[in-house]
Amino acid sequence: KKLGKMSDAAALKELRSRILPQLNEAVTRLASVELDADAPVRKDYDILLSYAIAQRDMIIAVADYLEDSNPARERKVAELRAQAAQAFKQYQQRQAK
């Protein structure tokens, strides 16, 4: 099978029909976990949840950008990518302790 570039329309369809529903479900499941405020893993949980939300929101922004090519959406993708990267870095630093 030849590997080729996916068209924007095909990428958008894939994002909206398959990837985003799965991400939304994963974020919903993660957000539904109940932890005491003073649970030892609470800080890690909060960081991972913020990472998951930023990743999901970034994919939404990518899909929105593919729909309308609005430069503001491109900036939003970059902002959300930075948020996700920061959360992941925080998590890694906490794990290194």
Secondary structure, DSSP 8 states (H G I E B T S, - for coil): -------HHHHHHHIIIIIHHHHHHHHHHHHT----TT-TTHHHHHHHHHHHHHHHHHHHHHHHHHHH--HHHHHHHHHHHHHHHHHHHHHHHHHT-
